[in-house]
Amino acid sequence: MTEKKHALLLFSKPPVPGMVKTRLTIKHGGFLSDEQAAEFFKRSLYDVSELAMHALLALQAENDALVATDPDATKITYDFFVSTTPADNVELMRQTYDAIGPWPMEIHYLTDKGATFDDHFDDAFRQIFALGYESIVSVGGDIPTMPKSHIQQAFAWLDYFQSLGTPGFVQAPCQECGTSLVGFSHNTPIDHQGVYYNLDGVAALDAYVAKLQEKDIPSAYFSPVADIDERTDLAHAISCMRAIEAAAQHQTDLFVPRRVLDWVDYMGIQVSTPPNDEHDPRQYIDE
């Protein structure tokens, strides 16, 4: 029986006041205190981690069932990684997760290093690939509306590309020309250099696409998922989370980011838009 390993990588800082989600704070034009912003991020980190684990466990159960019926099937192991920096923050991350444990999956911790975010991203991928993992899918901790299906389909596409002998790439954009999900295989000829630390004004999404086109790398695209940096991002996410909560009564595969929603309710945050008093010209056509 052949075996392989896949990794879900979550990049994160510890949810320390003044270190995370600073653009949501009053001092930077937002409406939250440092402590409130950190609490929001911690809850988002928990929700994203849980939804990612649910996606991995579903993939694991599917593969376990296949292996049980087909002795020639490839046995796949799915693992969950959290990467942070500097090394001193690993213990803070461990304490953050342990505070509400136990978790449904083991959490593997590592420290990423480098001069730029691109370097840190490459370093984390390099470390995991060195452990024998075939593919990595990475998400951030500030995207509580990430669909489980994005993660599941990302690994499925990477497996598909490998089966064709053409290792590939997967991505989902965020709302501002960046990315909310990125993944590729150990032998995909790509890295993160010049993507997030780009001095020529090229957006991250465009930088990845240029790399894909340059080396003719096959890729899969998933619908955009917004991260949360500004107050308008949070408003958008709250509306989406309310819609997810309502739809989950019937779409049972949806993950409801309950920890973030409970915080929103506790804080009494209400989403509103300016009244629209513009007349619709169609009324004159109808008349």
C-alpha positions in Angstrom: 0.0 0.0 0.0 1.3 3.4 -0.9 1.0 6.2 1.6 1.2 10.0 1.6 0.6 13.0 3.9 -1.2 16.3 3.4 -0.9 19.3 5.7 -3.2 22.2 6.5 -1.1 25.2 7.5 -2.6 28.1 9.5 -0.4 31.2 9.8 -1.0 33.2 12.9 0.3 35.6 15.5 -0.8 35.0 19.2 -3.9 37.0 20.0 -2.1 39.5 22.1 -3.7 43.0 22.5 -1.8 45.6 20.4 -0.3 42.9 18.1 -3.3 41.7 16.1 -6.2 43.4 14.2 -4.8 46.8 14.9 -6.8 48.4 12.1 -10.0 47.6 13.9 -8.8 49.6 17.0 -9.8 53.2 17.8 -6.2 54.4 17.6 -6.2 53.3 13.9 -9.6 54.5 12.9 -11.6 51.6 14.0 -14.0 51.2 17.0 -12.5 48.5 19.2 -10.0 48.7 22.0 -6.8 46.7 21.7 -8.2 44.0 24.1 -11.5 43.8 22.1 -9.6 43.4 18.8 -7.5 40.6 20.3 -10.6 38.9 21.7 -12.2 39.0 18.2 -9.1 37.6 16.6 -8.8 34.8 19.2 -12.4 33.7 18.6 -11.8 33.9 14.8 -8.7 31.8 15.2 -10.6 29.2 17.1 -13.5 29.1 14.6 -11.1 28.9 11.6 -9.1 26.1 13.3 -12.2 24.1 14.1 -13.7 24.4 10.6 -10.3 23.4 9.1 -10.2 20.4 11.3 -13.7 19.4 10.4 -12.7 19.5 6.7 -9.6 17.4 7.4 -11.5 14.9 9.5 -14.1 14.5 6.7 -11.3 13.9 4.2 -9.7 11.4 6.5 -12.9 9.5 7.0 -13.5 9.4 3.3 -10.0 8.0 2.7 -10.2 5.5 5.6 -13.4 4.1 4.1 -11.8 3.8 0.6 -8.7 2.0 2.0 -11.0 -0.4 4.0 -12.7 -1.5 0.7 -9.7 -1.2 -1.7 -6.4 -2.6 -0.5 -4.7 -0.9 -3.5 -5.9 2.5 -2.6 -3.4 5.1 -1.4 -3.6 5.7 2.3 -3.6 9.5 3.1 -3.0 11.2 6.4 -4.2 14.7 7.0 -2.5 16.9 9.7 -3.0 20.3 11.1 -0.1 22.8 11.6 0.1 26.2 13.1 3.1 28.4 12.3 4.0 31.6 14.2 7.0 33.8 14.8 9.3 34.4 16.7 10.0 31.1 18.5 8.9 32.5 21.8 5.4 32.8 20.5 5.0 29.1 20.0 4.3 28.6 23.7 1.8 31.5 23.6 0.0 29.8 20.7 0.1 26.5 22.5 -1.5 28.1 25.6 -4.1 29.8 23.4 -5.3 26.5 22.0 -5.0 24.6 25.2 -7.2 27.2 27.0 -10.3 25.7 25.3 -9.0 22.2 24.5 -9.1 19.4 23.8 -9.2 19.8 20.0 -10.5 17.1 17.6 -7.0 16.8 16.0 -3.5 17.1 17.2 -2.0 20.5 16.6 1.6 20.6 15.3 3.5 23.9 16.0 6.4 25.4 14.1 8.2 28.7 13.8 8.7 30.5 10.5 11.7 32.8 9.8 12.7 35.3 7.3 13.2 39.0 6.4 9.8 39.4 4.6 6.4 37.7 4.8 7.3 35.9 1.6 10.4 34.5 3.3 8.3 33.4 6.3 5.7 31.7 4.1 8.4 29.9 2.1 10.2 28.8 5.3 7.0 27.3 6.8 6.2 25.4 3.6 9.8 24.2 3.3 9.8 22.8 6.9 6.6 20.9 6.3 7.7 19.5 3.0 10.9 18.4 4.7 8.8 16.2 7.0 7.6 14.3 4.0 4.3 15.9 3.3 3.2 15.9 -0.4 0.9 18.9 -0.4 0.1 21.9 1.8 -3.0 24.1 1.9 -2.7 27.3 3.9 -5.3 29.7 5.3 -5.2 32.6 7.7 -6.8 32.9 11.2 -8.9 35.9 10.3 -11.3 34.3 7.8 -14.2 32.8 9.8 -16.4 32.5 6.8 -14.0 30.1 5.0 -16.1 27.2 3.6 -15.0 23.7 4.6 -15.6 22.8 1.0 -12.8 25.1 -0.1 -10.3 23.1 2.0 -11.6 19.8 0.9 -11.7 20.7 -2.8 -8.2 22.2 -2.5 -6.6 18.9 -1.5 -8.7 17.0 -4.1 -7.4 19.3 -6.9 -3.8 18.9 -5.7 -4.2 15.1 -5.8 -5.8 15.4 -9.2 -2.9 17.4 -10.6 -0.4 15.0 -9.2 -2.3 12.1 -10.7 -1.8 13.7 -14.1 1.9 14.1 -13.5 1.6 17.9 -13.5 1.9 19.2 -9.9 -0.4 22.1 -9.4 -1.6 25.1 -7.4 -4.8 26.1 -5.7 -6.0 29.5 -4.5 -9.0 31.5 -3.3 -8.8 35.3 -3.4 -9.7 37.6 -0.5 -11.7 40.8 -1.2 -8.7 43.1 -1.9 -6.7 41.3 -4.7 -4.9 39.1 -2.1 -5.5 35.5 -1.1 -7.5 33.7 1.6 -6.3 30.2 0.7 -3.1 29.1 -1.1 -1.8 25.6 -1.7 0.6 23.6 -3.7 2.6 20.3 -3.8 6.2 19.6 -2.8 7.2 19.4 -6.5 5.2 22.3 -7.8 7.7 24.7 -9.3 6.5 27.8 -7.4 7.3 29.8 -4.2 5.9 32.9 -2.5 8.8 35.3 -3.4 7.6 38.6 -4.8 4.0 37.9 -4.0 3.2 39.7 -0.7 6.4 41.7 -0.5 6.2 43.3 -3.9 7.8 46.6 -4.5 6.3 47.1 -8.0 2.7 47.4 -6.9 1.6 44.1 -8.2 -1.3 42.5 -6.2 -0.7 39.2 -4.6 -3.3 37.4 -6.7 -1.8 38.8 -9.9 1.7 37.9 -8.7 0.7 34.2 -8.2 -1.0 34.2 -11.6 2.1 35.5 -13.3 4.2 32.7 -11.7 1.6 30.1 -12.9 1.7 31.4 -16.4 5.4 31.7 -16.6 5.9 28.0 -15.7 2.6 26.7 -17.1 1.5 25.4 -13.8 -2.1 24.0 -13.7 -4.3 25.7 -11.0 -7.7 25.6 -9.4 -9.6 28.7 -8.4 -12.2 28.9 -5.6 -14.7 31.7 -4.9 -13.3 34.7 -2.9 -13.5 34.7 0.9 -13.0 37.9 2.8 -10.5 38.3 5.6 -11.1 40.9 8.3 -8.8 43.9 8.6 -11.0 47.0 8.5 -14.3 47.8 10.1 -16.1 47.4 6.8 -14.6 43.9 6.5 -16.0 43.0 9.9 -19.4 44.4 8.9 -19.4 42.3 5.7 -18.3 39.2 7.6 -21.0 39.6 10.2 -23.7 39.8 7.5 -22.2 36.7 5.9 -22.1 34.8 9.2 -25.7 35.6 9.9 -26.6 34.3 6.5 -24.5 31.1 7.1 -26.2 30.7 10.5 -29.7 30.8 8.8 -28.7 28.6 5.9 -27.1 26.0 8.1 -30.5 24.8 9.3 -30.9 23.3 5.8 -27.3 23.2 4.4 -26.0 20.9 7.1 -22.5 20.9 5.7 -22.0 24.6 6.6 -19.8 25.5 9.5 -21.2 28.3 11.7 -18.5 30.4 13.3 -20.3 30.4 16.6 -17.5 31.9 18.7 -17.3 35.0 16.6 -21.0 35.4 16.4 -21.4 35.0 20.2 -18.8 37.8 20.6 -20.7 40.0 18.1 -23.9 39.5 20.1 -22.1 40.2 23.4 -20.6 43.4 22.0 -24.0 44.4 20.6 -22.5 45.2 17.2 -25.1 46.0 14.6 -24.5 46.2 10.9 -26.1 49.2 9.2 -25.8 51.1 5.9 -26.9 54.6 4.9 -30.5 54.9 3.9 -31.0 54.7 0.1 -33.2 57.6 -0.9 -32.4 57.5 -4.6 -35.4 56.9 -6.8 -35.3 53.9 -9.1 -35.8 55.2 -12.6 -37.6 52.0 -13.5 -40.7 53.2 -11.7 -41.2 55.7 -14.5 -40.8 53.0 -17.1 -43.3 50.9 -15.2 -45.8 53.7 -15.2 
